[in-house]
Amino acid sequence: MPDLHFQHWPEGVPHSIEPPAQSVWRNLADTAARVPDKVAIHYFGRAITYAELLAATETLAGWFQAQGVRRGDRVLLMAQNCPQWVIAYYAIHRADACVVPVNTMNRRAELEHLARDTGARLAVVGSELVDHVRPLLDAGDLDHLLVPACADMAAPDGRADLPEPLRDLTDADVAGPGLTRWSDAMAARHTPRPHEAGPDDLAVLLYTSGTTGAPKGCEHTHATLQPVIWGYRHFSPYTGDEVQLSVLPSFHVTGMQNGMNAPICAGSTVVLMTRWDRVLAGRLIAQHKVTMLRMITTMVIDLMNAPELPTFDLSSVQLIGAGGAAVPQGVAQRLKDLTGLEIIEGYGMSETIGVTHINPAHRPKQQCLGIPIFDVDCRVINPDSLEEMGEGEDGEIIIAARQVMKGYWRNPEATAQAILERDGKRFFRSGDIGHFDADGYFFMTDRLKRMINASGYKIWPAEVETLMHRHPDIAEACVIGVADQRRGETVKAFVVPRHGAALTEAVVIAWCRDQMAAYKVPRSVEFLDALPRSGSGKIQWRELQDREAGRRESA
């Protein structure tokens, strides 16, 4: 693509940056050396300084190594937003190991795949989630669980603001073979070996659902994480004076990079929320004089619909970012009328460990992916002929950048399908259909891939179908996305029961809730005698989707 976007580049910001060739943990160490007494995290009445945060990562890294964790090992990290998530993340890096972030809504079948595919033997699991992971200990898929509790890091008088199920649950309530309480691990005061991991060491194995069934692990080294971290620092920009409300889940790429890694690198202060609550968010913004917000679109809509909105003091906020889906124009305009601020939208994915495009704050466009950030070469091609498209012409978005993954974990075939070599560069084929305009801004218009976007969560029908086929009474299943006023899209399943089976919609949905994350569970199930197929025998999912869309239009 021509460098059209440079005509609207932020003033005084270089066109290219060179992130330091070091591990992500060293970003924290550098910040702690620079501003040791500054508050790194506010968490429900508890303030944690950078010096305290660094010391905790050292202690926990020593414990990990005492359990046998070695350089390059993978460690599962499954917890809701809490200081222990941040500490564990950086401690795993300090121990020269690789973080495997786990969606807290994952259930047994999904967890079994992650443990077996990564070869991880140890997992950090929030106390409220232990019962979902304990069967993996019993089956020998994991050897050890380290169990933190959110309430243990909140101030006593701040626990009332935690989500209700977490308020009184501490790690003292957890016991059993193969489990270690967080407090006991920290009390052991192990000292880690010298830090060895460098830019080319595996840092994060981020799983993304795939078009062929089982989720695939995106291999990210410290060198692929750093361009996004430092890109946020320079482009947003982060000066270190920011106070950021961090509410997106840390296991999600945006929550990890924008809500944690970038502000820690810059020396900003993070106000950490365990779960979205619009009233609590409004109160925390006023209490801590929050200057930066980043939410998914459904959170923005929820905030705008709060009856209490006129009472929220949002005067300190200087930047509001959103993603996961385009922000409806009416919502964006209402927010601008209220705060005077434009919503800054961006674009990225697991394969790029965060953003490749951001709208410049001084000139954003609504319902727009933004412009390519530092050292990103983004083009649009015909997905069939691979011919490059011009301004305003729709095609598949492809991206060459330092933050592009090294490949899919132990899946060279999927890697080869996703990477396109062109002009001496490795381009990732996004599967998203879009175009760029005369100003170099990118817009997405469709999806080449068969993906459902529910409240910002990406759902691959093939993965849901694979899990549903485990049900003994389901002969076949086909999953589609249907329009949903609140979620944008939601999941519908067409099911062919096995002969003689007495299935009901309620039975299928209840079974799915035990097998998969809640956001993937079909909200409706329709039973068919047979699924439509092409002449070659392929299931015609698009026919089902078009049929459903026609029904809804008629209704």
FIMI-92437 format. One record per residue (C-alpha): x, y, z; residue in one letter. Coordinates in steps of 0.1 Angstrom, whole numbers, padded with zeros to 4 digits, always signed. Layout:
BEGIN
XYZa...
//
This chain:
BEGIN
+0000+0000+0000m+0013+0035-0007p+0023+0055+0024d-0009+0075+0023l-0014+0073+0060h+0018+0093+0068f-0001+0125+0057q-0021+0121+0089h+0006+0108+0112w+0007+0122+0147p+0029+0153+0148e+0064+0148+0164g+0061+0110+0163v+0087+0091+0143p+0075+0069+0114h+0097+0040+0127s+0107+0028+0162i+0132+0003+0174e+0120-0015+0205p+0147-0027+0229p+0160-0062+0223a+0151-0076+0257q+0125-0097+0275s+0092-0082+0285v+0101-0087+0321w+0130-0063+0317r+0105-0036+0308n+0091-0040+0344l+0126-0041+0359a+0135-0009+0341d+0104+0009+0352t+0108-0002+0388a+0144+0011+0388a+0132+0044+0374r+0100+0050+0396v+0101+0024+0424p+0077+0042+0447d+0051+0050+0421k+0018+0031+0423v+0017+0005+0395a-0017-0010+0404i-0048+0002+0423h-0069-0028+0431y-0101-0024+0453f-0084-0002+0479g-0049-0017+0476r-0020+0002+0461a+0010-0017+0448i+0041+0001+0439t+0065-0008+0411y+0091-0019+0436a+0066-0042+0453e+0054-0056+0419l+0090-0063+0408l+0098-0080+0442a+0068-0102+0439a+0077-0114+0404t+0112-0123+0417e+0098-0143+0446t+0073-0162+0424l+0098-0168+0397a+0120-0185+0423g+0090-0207+0433w+0083-0216+0397f+0119-0227+0392q+0118-0247+0425a+0089-0267+0410q+0110-0276+0380g+0100-0249+0355v+0129-0244+0330r+0137-0221+0302r+0111-0225+0274g+0086-0244+0295d+0049-0234+0291r+0028-0224+0321v-0010-0220+0319l-0024-0188+0335l-0061-0189+0341m-0075-0162+0364a-0097-0132+0363q-0081-0097+0364n-0063-0093+0397c-0028-0083+0408p-0018-0120+0409q-0024-0123+0372w+0001-0095+0365v+0026-0109+0390i+0023-0145+0376a+0026-0132+0340y+0059-0114+0347y+0071-0141+0370a+0067-0167+0343i+0088-0145+0320h+0113-0139+0349r+0117-0177+0351a+0125-0177+0314d+0093-0196+0306a+0063-0190+0283c+0029-0178+0294v-0002-0196+0281v-0031-0172+0288p-0064-0192+0293v-0098-0178+0289n-0116-0181+0323t-0147-0193+0306m-0130-0224+0291n-0142-0257+0304r-0129-0292+0305r-0127-0302+0268a-0110-0268+0260e-0087-0271+0290l-0076-0306+0281e-0066-0295+0246h-0045-0266+0260l-0027-0288+0285a-0020-0316+0261r-0011-0293+0231d+0013-0271+0251t+0028-0299+0272g+0024-0276+0303a+0027-0294+0336r+0019-0264+0359l-0010-0240+0359a-0019-0208+0378v-0057-0210+0384v-0080-0186+0403g-0095-0201+0434s-0131-0199+0420e-0120-0219+0389l-0101-0247+0405v-0130-0272+0402d-0129-0268+0364h-0092-0276+0363v-0089-0302+0390r-0100-0331+0367p-0068-0324+0347l-0048-0332+0378l-0067-0364+0383d-0062-0374+0346a-0025-0367+0347g-0027-0338+0322d-0012-0314+0348l+0010-0320+0378d+0005-0289+0399h-0019-0259+0404l-0009-0226+0420l-0041-0211+0434v-0045-0173+0440p-0077-0156+0452a-0087-0122+0441c-0099-0111+0476a-0065-0117+0491d-0051-0088+0471m-0080-0064+0478a-0080-0041+0509a-0105-0054+0535p-0128-0025+0530d-0125-0028+0492g-0137-0064+0490r-0173-0053+0489a-0167-0040+0453d-0155-0073+0440l-0179-0095+0421p-0201-0112+0447e-0188-0148+0443p-0152-0136+0449l-0157-0114+0480r-0152-0139+0507d-0132-0166+0488l-0095-0166+0498t-0068-0191+0490d-0072-0204+0526a-0104-0220+0513d-0085-0242+0488v-0069-0275+0496a-0061-0308+0479g-0033-0329+0464p-0014-0311+0437g-0026-0276+0449l-0004-0249+0464t-0019-0217+0479r-0005-0185+0465w+0003-0172+0500s+0023-0204+0507d+0043-0200+0474a+0052-0164+0482m+0060-0173+0519a+0086-0198+0507a+0108-0168+0496r+0127-0187+0468h+0153-0168+0449t+0154-0172+0411p+0184-0180+0390r+0198-0152+0368p+0174-0141+0341h+0184-0156+0307e+0154-0152+0283a+0161-0128+0254g+0142-0114+0225p+0140-0147+0206d+0127-0168+0235d+0091-0179+0234l+0071-0155+0256a+0034-0161+0250v+0015-0189+0234l-0018-0173+0227l-0046-0197+0215y-0070-0186+0189t-0100-0207+0177s-0095-0221+0143g-0115-0228+0111t-0107-0265+0113t-0118-0273+0148g-0092-0273+0176a-0077-0239+0187p-0042-0231+0175k-0014-0216+0195g+0001-0184+0181c+0039-0185+0189e+0050-0151+0201h+0085-0143+0213t+0096-0113+0234h+0106-0097+0201a+0071-0099+0186t+0055-0086+0218l+0077-0055+0221q+0067-0037+0189p+0031-0036+0201v+0041-0025+0237i+0064+0002+0225w+0040+0011+0196g+0013+0019+0221y+0038+0039+0242r+0047+0062+0212h+0015+0063+0192f-0012+0066+0219s+0010+0081+0235p+0020+0070+0270y+0041+0095+0289t+0040+0078+0323g+0015+0103+0337d-0015+0083+0326e-0040+0066+0350v-0056+0038+0330q-0088+0019+0338l-0080-0017+0329s-0111-0038+0326v-0106-0059+0295l-0096-0095+0305p-0058-0099+0308s-0060-0132+0290f-0072-0113+0259h-0046-0098+0237v-0058-0062+0241t-0062-0065+0279g-0027-0080+0281m-0009-0055+0258q-0028-0023+0262n-0042-0028+0297g-0010-0042+0313m+0022-0044+0293n+0022-0009+0278a+0013+0011+0309p+0038-0009+0330i+0065-0003+0304c+0057+0035+0305a+0054+0037+0343g+0017+0046+0342s-0008+0036+0369t-0033+0009+0363v-0067+0009+0380v-0076-0028+0377l-0111-0041+0376m-0118-0078+0379t-0150-0077+0359r-0170-0050+0340w-0195-0031+0361d-0206+0002+0347r-0215+0018+0380v-0183+0008+0396l-0163+0019+0365a-0179+0054+0368g-0170+0056+0404r-0134+0044+0399l-0129+0069+0371i-0138+0098+0394a-0120+0084+0424q-0086+0078+0407h-0089+0106+0381k-0086+0081+0353v-0072+0096+0321t-0074+0066+0297m-0101+0040+0290l-0101+0011+0267r-0132-0010+0263m-0149-0033+0239i-0178-0019+0220t-0205-0036+0242t-0190-0020+0273m-0192+0015+0256v-0229+0008+0248i-0235-0004+0283d-0219+0027+0298l-0239+0050+0275m-0271+0032+0286n-0265+0035+0323a-0293+0055+0341p-0265+0068+0364e-0245+0082+0334l-0254+0119+0342p-0239+0115+0377t-0205+0101+0365f-0176+0125+0366d-0157+0117+0335l-0139+0150+0333s-0104+0135+0339s-0107+0112+0308v-0085+0122+0279q-0086+0092+0257l-0113+0065+0251i-0104+0034+0230g-0127+0007+0218a-0125-0025+0198g-0138-0059+0192g-0165-0046+0168a-0172-0013+0151a-0188+0013+0175v-0223+0023+0162p-0222+0059+0150q-0250+0070+0172g-0232+0057+0203v-0199+0073+0193a-0217+0106+0188q-0235+0104+0221r-0202+0098+0239l-0186+0127+0220k-0215+0150+0230d-0210+0140+0267l-0172+0141+0269t-0160+0160+0239g-0139+0130+0230l-0139+0108+0199e-0137+0070+0204i-0103+0058+0192i-0108+0024+0174e-0080+0000+0164g-0075-0033+0148y-0054-0063+0157g-0056-0100+0164m-0040-0129+0183s-0016-0136+0154e-0002-0100+0158t-0004-0100+0196i-0023-0068+0195g-0028-0038+0172v-0015-0033+0138t-0038-0003+0131h-0050+0026+0153i-0069+0058+0145n-0047+0088+0152p-0062+0106+0182a-0060+0140+0165h-0079+0127+0134r-0100+0096+0140p-0126+0082+0117k-0157+0064+0130q-0162+0027+0123q-0127+0026+0110c-0098+0003+0118l-0073+0032+0117g-0040+0035+0100i-0010+0011+0101p+0012+0019+0130i+0050+0017+0132f+0067-0005+0106d+0035-0022+0095v+0032-0029+0058d-0005-0035+0052c-0020-0043+0018r-0053-0055+0003v-0053-0084-0022i-0077-0105-0042n-0080-0136-0020p-0081-0159-0051d-0056-0143-0075s-0035-0126-0048l-0034-0095-0070e-0030-0063-0050e-0061-0041-0049m-0062-0003-0051g-0078+0025-0032e-0114+0018-0023g-0113-0018-0037e-0123-0046-0013d-0101-0076-0008g-0083-0096+0019e-0062-0076+0044i-0026-0089+0047i-0001-0076+0072i+0037-0078+0074a+0051-0065+0107a+0075-0075+0135r+0046-0084+0157q+0033-0111+0134v+0036-0145+0151m+0064-0169+0143k+0038-0195+0134g+0012-0218+0149y+0025-0241+0176w+0034-0275+0162r+0012-0269+0132n+0033-0261+0101p+0005-0268+0077e-0017-0241+0093a+0013-0218+0094t+0019-0222+0057a-0017-0215+0049q-0016-0183+0069a+0017-0168+0057i+0022-0153+0023l+0057-0144+0011e+0058-0112-0010r+0086-0087-0017d+0109-0105+0008g+0084-0101+0036k+0062-0125+0056r+0026-0113+0053f-0001-0127+0075f-0034-0134+0057r-0060-0119+0081s-0091-0134+0065g-0108-0101+0069d-0122-0083+0038i-0117-0045+0037g-0102-0016+0018h-0082+0016+0023f-0093+0051+0014d-0074+0081-0001a-0061+0090+0034d-0046+0056+0041g-0073+0046+0066y-0085+0010+0066f-0121-0002+0068f-0134-0038+0073m-0164-0047+0053t-0167-0085+0056d-0150-0117+0068r-0134-0142+0045l-0133-0167+0074k-0163-0182+0089r-0163-0164+0122m-0189-0152+0147i-0183-0120+0166n-0203-0120+0198a-0197-0090+0221s-0161-0088+0208g-0155-0125+0214y-0144-0143+0183k-0161-0177+0179i-0152-0203+0152w-0182-0224+0143p-0159-0254+0135a-0146-0254+0171e-0181-0254+0186v-0192-0281+0162e-0162-0303+0171t-0171-0300+0208l-0208-0307+0201m-0199-0338+0182h-0187-0353+0215r-0223-0355+0227h-0233-0392+0224p-0268-0383+0209d-0257-0358+0183i-0250-0373+0149a-0242-0340+0132e-0241-0303+0141a-0237-0271+0121c-0232-0237+0138v-0239-0203+0123i-0239-0167+0135g-0272-0149+0137v-0278-0112+0143a-0283-0102+0179d-0294-0067+0190q-0271-0066+0221r-0242-0090+0212r-0239-0081+0175g-0240-0118+0167e-0248-0149+0186t-0246-0186+0181v-0272-0209+0167k-0268-0247+0162a-0285-0270+0137f-0284-0305+0151v-0292-0339+0136v-0299-0363+0165p-0288-0399+0164r-0315-0423+0156h-0338-0428+0185g-0323-0400+0207a-0347-0379+0227a-0328-0345+0225l-0343-0312+0234t-0330-0277+0229e-0326-0273+0267a-0307-0305+0271v-0282-0296+0243v-0276-0261+0256i-0271-0273+0292a-0246-0300+0280w-0227-0273+0260c-0224-0251+0290r-0204-0279+0307d-0181-0283+0278q-0172-0249+0265m-0169-0212+0274a-0203-0195+0279a-0199-0171+0250y-0196-0201+0226k-0227-0219+0238v-0255-0219+0213p-0283-0196+0223r-0308-0216+0202s-0308-0251+0187v-0329-0263+0158e-0332-0300+0150f-0331-0312+0114l-0334-0346+0098d-0303-0339+0077a-0280-0310+0070l-0279-0295+0035p-0248-0307+0015r-0231-0298-0017s-0226-0323-0045g-0192-0331-0031s-0207-0338+0003g-0197-0306+0021k-0221-0291+0046i-0237-0260+0032q-0235-0238+0063w-0241-0206+0042r-0274-0220+0030e-0285-0224+0066l-0273-0189+0075q-0291-0174+0045d-0322-0193+0054r-0321-0180+0090e-0315-0144+0078a-0345-0147+0055g-0367-0159+0084r-0357-0130+0106r-0363-0105+0078e-0398-0119+0073s-0405-0118+0111a
//
